[in-house]
Amino acid sequence: MRIGIIGCGAMGSVYAGLLAEAGNEVLVVDRWREHVEAIERDGLRVEGASGDRRMSLRAFTTPPVERVDMLVIAVKAANAGAAAAAARDMIDSRTVVIAIQNGLGSADDVAAELGGDRLIVGIAGGFGASLKGPGHAHHNGMNVIRMGAYAGLAFGDVERCVDVWSTAGFTTEAARDIRVMQWEKLICNAAYSAPCALTGMTVGQAMDDPEIGPVSRAAATEAWEVARALDIPIDVGDPVAHVRDFASRIPDAKPSLLLDVEAGRPCEIDYINGAVPREAAKVGRQAPVNMTLTHLVRRMQAQ
């Protein structure tokens, strides 16, 4: 299968390396020129929980005019719509698009550009990925990737995409209700994204810290309460146990929000902690913990 990956950052590199190792023709696009040049020159190295490999890939700084069977949008949530628009020349009527971002809202931006009937929403959990340098990615864990149709795509088409990823070594599941998988992941993201970004702590440090731990748990509980108010049928009975289990698998990982803050990049706060009060307002509720965390991260970034 010919697969295009738009956004070959930490997670995009993990996707690219394993999918290429499985025998797929993988094209990657990323704006970081040094990263692209290193991949073109030396190949892409991916190491960590999945092993250690170096794969030869074609890499570009702008999307090529080449049709692919599967297009993976792996940029940050705020950039997903623009990335999808830029990649129009890589799709035709048979191309399936997979949008894999943290939080809520980015899939809507992708659907607005490329249409919802070809779109799969992906949720990745427990990877803790980072870039060690140009052409070199690392990940601490490798839990699960869940995929579900955004709108009109048949469930069988989702299952076929899941099979491609599963063959590449990912633990991948097909979901019939994308809202469930989005909210189950968002509860974890809300618990650790903003608290870690504000303090510089890893997921494990924030989980057990006497000052930040209660804030983290309050953010998760609030997100869980909003999901229940929205009648999302999540399979989470205890939000604190849910986020502690998540953190225990990758205690040394830094959330992507913290990595963005450390690198001086715009972060996804409005799609993660900021999504909780936005969704709460739809059912006449407030989410003061997540709203406060969102304002603090925005203020920190503005400085």
C-alpha positions as CSV (number, residue, x, y, z in Angstrom):
1,M,0.0,0.0,0.0
2,R,1.2,3.5,-0.7
3,I,0.8,5.6,2.4
4,G,1.4,9.4,2.8
5,I,2.1,10.8,6.3
6,I,1.6,14.5,6.7
7,G,3.5,15.6,9.8
8,C,6.5,13.4,10.5
9,G,7.1,14.6,14.0
10,A,7.6,12.2,16.9
11,M,4.4,10.2,16.5
12,G,4.4,10.6,12.7
13,S,7.9,9.1,12.6
14,V,6.7,6.1,14.7
15,Y,3.9,5.5,12.3
16,A,6.1,5.9,9.2
17,G,8.9,3.6,10.5
18,L,6.7,0.7,11.4
19,L,4.4,1.0,8.4
20,A,7.5,1.1,6.1
21,E,9.1,-1.9,7.8
22,A,5.9,-3.9,7.1
23,G,6.5,-3.4,3.4
24,N,4.3,-0.4,2.6
25,E,5.6,2.4,0.4
26,V,5.6,5.4,2.8
27,L,6.0,9.0,1.8
28,V,6.5,11.5,4.6
29,V,6.0,15.3,4.6
30,D,7.3,17.6,7.3
31,R,8.2,21.3,7.5
32,W,11.5,20.7,9.5
33,R,14.0,20.7,6.6
34,E,16.9,19.2,8.6
35,H,14.6,16.3,9.6
36,V,13.6,15.7,6.0
37,E,17.1,15.9,4.7
38,A,18.3,13.5,7.4
39,I,15.6,11.0,6.4
40,E,16.5,11.4,2.7
41,R,20.2,10.9,3.4
42,D,20.3,8.3,6.1
43,G,16.8,6.9,6.5
44,L,14.4,7.2,9.4
45,R,15.5,5.7,12.7
46,V,12.7,4.7,15.2
47,E,13.7,3.1,18.5
48,G,12.0,2.4,21.8
49,A,9.3,0.0,22.9
50,S,8.9,-1.4,19.4
51,G,12.6,-2.2,18.9
52,D,15.1,-0.3,16.8
53,R,15.1,0.0,13.0
54,R,16.2,2.4,10.3
55,M,14.0,2.6,7.2
56,S,14.6,4.2,3.8
57,L,11.7,6.6,3.0
58,R,11.0,9.4,0.6
59,A,10.6,12.6,2.5
60,F,9.4,16.1,1.4
61,T,9.0,19.5,2.9
62,T,5.8,20.1,0.9
63,P,3.2,17.5,-0.2
64,P,4.1,16.0,-3.5
65,V,1.6,15.5,-6.4
66,E,1.4,11.8,-5.9
67,R,-1.7,9.8,-5.2
68,V,-1.7,7.6,-2.1
69,D,-4.1,4.8,-0.9
70,M,-4.0,6.1,2.7
71,L,-3.3,9.6,3.9
72,V,-2.4,10.0,7.5
73,I,-2.7,13.5,9.0
74,A,-0.4,13.4,12.0
75,V,0.3,17.1,12.6
76,K,-0.8,19.0,15.7
77,A,-4.5,19.5,16.2
78,A,-4.5,23.2,15.4
79,N,-2.7,22.6,12.1
80,A,-4.8,19.6,10.9
81,G,-7.2,21.5,8.7
82,A,-4.4,23.4,6.9
83,A,-2.4,20.3,6.5
84,A,-5.3,18.5,4.9
85,A,-5.9,21.3,2.5
86,A,-2.3,21.3,1.4
87,A,-2.4,17.6,0.7
88,R,-5.3,17.6,-1.7
89,D,-3.0,16.6,-4.6
90,M,-2.2,13.3,-2.8
91,I,-5.8,12.0,-2.7
92,D,-8.3,10.7,-5.2
93,S,-11.7,9.1,-4.9
94,R,-10.3,5.9,-3.4
95,T,-8.0,7.5,-0.8
96,V,-8.9,6.9,2.8
97,V,-7.8,9.7,5.2
98,I,-6.9,9.1,8.8
99,A,-6.7,12.0,11.2
100,I,-4.7,11.2,14.4
101,Q,-4.6,14.1,16.8
102,N,-5.0,14.7,20.5
103,G,-8.2,16.2,21.9
104,L,-11.4,17.2,20.2
105,G,-12.1,19.3,17.1
106,S,-9.3,18.6,14.6
107,A,-11.2,15.9,12.7
108,D,-13.9,18.5,12.0
109,D,-11.3,20.7,10.4
110,V,-10.0,17.9,8.3
111,A,-13.5,16.9,7.2
112,A,-14.2,20.5,6.2
113,E,-11.3,20.3,3.8
114,L,-11.4,16.8,2.4
115,G,-14.9,15.6,3.2
116,G,-16.2,13.4,6.0
117,D,-17.1,10.2,4.1
118,R,-13.5,9.2,3.5
119,L,-12.3,10.1,7.0
120,I,-11.2,7.9,9.8
121,V,-10.5,9.3,13.2
122,G,-7.6,7.8,15.1
123,I,-6.7,7.9,18.7
124,A,-3.3,6.8,19.9
125,G,-2.6,6.0,23.5
126,G,0.4,5.2,25.6
127,F,3.3,6.0,23.2
128,G,5.2,8.8,24.8
129,A,7.1,9.7,21.6
130,S,9.8,12.3,21.1
131,L,12.3,13.3,18.5
132,K,15.9,12.7,19.6
133,G,17.2,14.7,16.6
134,P,16.8,15.0,12.8
135,G,15.8,11.6,11.4
136,H,15.7,9.9,14.9
137,A,12.5,9.2,16.9
138,H,12.0,7.4,20.2
139,H,8.9,6.2,22.0
140,N,8.5,5.0,25.6
141,G,5.4,2.9,25.1
142,M,3.1,1.3,22.5
143,N,-0.3,0.8,23.9
144,V,-3.1,1.0,21.4
145,I,-4.5,2.9,18.4
146,R,-8.3,3.0,18.0
147,M,-9.9,4.0,14.7
148,G,-13.5,4.8,13.8
149,A,-15.4,6.3,10.9
150,Y,-16.0,10.1,11.1
151,A,-19.2,9.9,9.1
152,G,-20.2,7.7,6.1
153,L,-17.3,5.3,5.7
154,A,-18.3,1.7,6.0
155,F,-17.1,-0.2,9.1
156,G,-15.5,-2.8,6.8
157,D,-13.3,-0.1,5.3
158,V,-12.2,0.9,8.8
159,E,-11.4,-2.7,9.6
160,R,-9.3,-3.0,6.5
161,C,-7.2,0.0,7.6
162,V,-6.9,-1.5,11.0
163,D,-5.5,-4.6,9.4
164,V,-2.8,-2.6,7.7
165,W,-1.7,-1.1,11.0
166,S,-2.0,-4.3,12.9
167,T,0.3,-6.1,10.3
168,A,2.8,-3.3,11.0
169,G,3.0,-4.2,14.7
170,F,0.5,-1.7,16.2
171,T,-2.2,-2.9,18.6
172,T,-5.1,-1.4,16.6
173,E,-8.8,-1.6,17.2
174,A,-11.8,-0.6,15.1
175,A,-14.4,1.4,17.0
176,R,-18.0,1.9,16.1
177,D,-18.5,5.1,18.1
178,I,-15.6,7.6,17.7
179,R,-17.0,9.7,20.5
180,V,-16.3,7.0,23.1
181,M,-12.7,6.6,22.1
182,Q,-12.2,10.4,21.8
183,W,-13.5,11.0,25.3
184,E,-11.7,8.1,27.0
185,K,-8.5,9.5,25.6
186,L,-9.4,13.1,26.4
187,I,-9.9,12.3,30.1
188,C,-6.3,11.2,30.2
189,N,-5.0,14.1,28.1
190,A,-6.9,16.6,30.4
191,A,-5.3,15.0,33.5
192,Y,-1.7,15.4,32.3
193,S,-1.3,17.8,29.4
194,A,-1.8,21.2,31.1
195,P,-0.5,20.2,34.5
196,C,2.8,18.8,33.0
197,A,3.1,21.8,30.6
198,L,2.8,24.2,33.5
199,T,5.3,22.4,35.8
200,G,7.7,20.6,33.5
201,M,6.8,17.3,35.2
202,T,6.6,13.9,33.5
203,V,3.3,12.0,33.5
204,G,4.4,9.9,36.5
205,Q,5.7,12.8,38.5
206,A,2.4,14.7,38.0
207,M,0.4,11.7,39.0
208,D,2.1,11.3,42.4
209,D,3.0,14.9,43.2
210,P,1.2,16.1,46.4
211,E,0.4,19.5,44.9
212,I,-0.1,18.7,41.2
213,G,-1.7,15.3,41.6
214,P,-5.0,16.6,43.0
215,V,-5.2,19.2,40.2
216,S,-4.6,16.4,37.6
217,R,-7.2,14.2,39.1
218,A,-9.7,17.1,39.3
219,A,-9.2,17.9,35.6
220,A,-9.8,14.2,34.7
221,T,-12.9,13.9,36.9
222,E,-14.3,17.1,35.5
223,A,-13.8,15.8,31.9
224,W,-15.4,12.5,32.9
225,E,-18.4,14.4,34.3
226,V,-18.9,16.4,31.1
227,A,-18.7,13.2,29.0
228,R,-21.5,11.7,31.1
229,A,-23.5,14.9,30.9
230,L,-23.2,14.6,27.1
231,D,-24.5,11.0,27.2
232,I,-21.2,9.7,25.7
233,P,-21.3,5.9,26.6
234,I,-17.7,5.8,27.8
235,D,-16.5,2.6,29.5
236,V,-14.9,4.5,32.5
237,G,-16.4,3.9,35.9
238,D,-13.6,5.6,37.9
239,P,-11.8,8.5,36.1
240,V,-9.0,8.6,38.7
241,A,-8.3,4.9,38.3
242,H,-8.5,5.4,34.5
243,V,-5.8,8.1,34.4
244,R,-3.6,6.4,36.9
245,D,-3.6,3.3,34.8
246,F,-2.7,5.4,31.8
247,A,0.2,7.1,33.5
248,S,1.6,4.0,35.1
249,R,2.3,2.6,31.6
250,I,4.5,5.6,30.5
251,P,5.6,7.3,33.8
252,D,8.7,8.9,32.2
253,A,6.8,10.3,29.2
254,K,6.4,14.0,28.6
255,P,3.0,15.0,27.1
256,S,3.2,16.6,23.7
257,L,1.9,19.8,25.2
258,L,5.0,20.0,27.5
259,L,7.3,19.1,24.5
260,D,5.7,22.0,22.5
261,V,6.1,24.4,25.4
262,E,9.8,23.4,25.9
263,A,10.5,23.8,22.1
264,G,8.7,27.2,22.0
265,R,6.0,25.9,19.6
266,P,2.3,26.8,19.7
267,C,0.5,24.0,21.6
268,E,-2.8,22.2,21.4
269,I,-4.3,23.5,24.7
270,D,-7.6,24.6,23.0
271,Y,-8.2,21.1,21.7
272,I,-7.4,19.3,25.0
273,N,-8.1,21.0,28.3
274,G,-9.8,23.8,26.4
275,A,-12.2,21.4,24.7
276,V,-13.7,20.4,28.1
277,P,-15.4,23.7,29.0
278,R,-16.4,24.2,25.3
279,E,-18.2,20.9,25.3
280,A,-19.6,21.5,28.8
281,A,-21.3,24.6,27.6
282,K,-23.3,22.6,25.1
283,V,-25.2,21.1,28.0
284,G,-25.3,24.2,30.2
285,R,-22.4,23.2,32.4
286,Q,-19.1,24.8,33.3
287,A,-15.7,23.2,33.7
288,P,-13.7,25.6,35.9
289,V,-10.7,23.4,36.5
290,N,-9.9,22.8,32.8
291,M,-10.8,26.4,32.0
292,T,-8.3,27.6,34.6
293,L,-5.6,25.3,33.3
294,T,-6.3,26.5,29.7
295,H,-6.0,30.1,30.7
296,L,-2.7,29.5,32.5
297,V,-1.2,27.7,29.6
298,R,-2.3,30.4,27.1
299,R,-0.8,33.0,29.4
300,M,2.5,31.1,29.7
301,Q,2.7,30.8,25.9
302,A,1.9,34.4,25.4
303,Q,4.9,35.3,27.5
